[in-house]
Amino acid sequence: MVMVTPHEMSVSAVGTVFDPIRPDYADFSIDVGDSFNWPGILSNLEIKIGKQVAFYAFRSELKPDADPAVLAALDEKALIAAENANGFIYYQPLNRLSFCLWESTLDAKVATSSPEHREAAKYVDKAYKRWELVRRMVARTAVNQVEFTEVVK
């Protein structure tokens, strides 16, 4: 399995498999499982058939007075901490929806307890009018198939 970060992603991957497959991907009514080419993403990240990884998505709607510079700085710090955490696989920041993949839910939980991530989490209610955190496991079940299961909190 390959760990890929936005800092290291090849130009060939940008604008292809990691992009949403529908324009309304960030809409709260749309399932994130229907918004991306998951078989392609997991294949590109060298997730083997039968392997299950933790998937966390943060979908949001900004408040008008949210400071984008503060959000970007907090996101960058949290990303650097995540990239250095055990089990980190991938992070995709998009407008209104970001997601990350981890080796396990335990790895994700440990990483979200970092001081950098907790600092970013403190800003959530100040910056966002509406938000949700989607926690799932995703498994590559065949070459062109994936299966999502809910993560019990």
ABEGO torsion letter per residue (X at the ends): XBBBBAAABBAAABGBAABBABAAAABAABBAAAABBAAAAAAAAGBBBGBBBBBBBBBBBBBAABBAAAAAAAAAAAAAAAAABBGBABBBBBBGBBBBBBABAAAAAAAAABAAAAAAAAAAAAABABBBBBBBBBBBABAABBBBBBBBX
